Amino acid sequence: MKKNSDTPEKELVDKITSDVEKKIRSRKEGKEIMFGMGVFGIVGWSIAVPTLLGIALGLFLDERYSSEFSWTLTLIFVGVIAGCLNAWHWIKEKSKNE
């Protein structure tokens, strides 16, 4: 609402100040979103790569050597666990630095 004591210059300065604050806030939020997406991607890859390596090695071992258990299933499990530990360690280090 317009006050009687507000001059047009004061209103203009208030409007510009408000717009600048909105832009600064949106830039900060945008950087936080991009950082979050980056972390999400790194965590995903840090779990996916060991899992895929476990699958590849497990398929190779299952074809080469017959055994009572499945190397593929075992190494999928090992890959997921290794990837989760890797992601946990990375997030812990990243949060400690910030």
DAFENVEN-V837645 format. One record per backbone hydrogen bond with DSSP energy under -0.5 kcal/mol. NH is the residue of the N-H (numbers start at 1). CO is the residue of the C=O. Records with the same first field share a line. If there is no record, write none. Layout:
NH: CO + CO
//
This chain:
6: 3
11: 7
12: 8
13: 9
14: 10
15: 11
16: 12
17: 13
18: 14
19: 15
20: 16
21: 17
22: 18
23: 19
24: 20
25: 21
26: 22
27: 23
28: 24
29: 25
30: 26
31: 27
32: 28
33: 29
34: 30
35: 31
36: 32
37: 33
38: 34
39: 35
40: 36
41: 37
42: 38
43: 39
44: 40
45: 41
46: 42
47: 43 + 44
48: 44
49: 45
51: 47
52: 48
53: 49
54: 50
55: 51
56: 52
57: 53
58: 54
59: 55
60: 56
61: 57
62: 58
63: 59
64: 60
65: 61
71: 69
74: 70
75: 71
76: 72
77: 73
78: 74
79: 75
80: 76
81: 77
82: 78
83: 79
84: 80
85: 81
86: 82
87: 83
88: 84
89: 85
90: 86
91: 87
92: 88
93: 89
94: 90
95: 91
96: 92
97: 93
98: 94
//
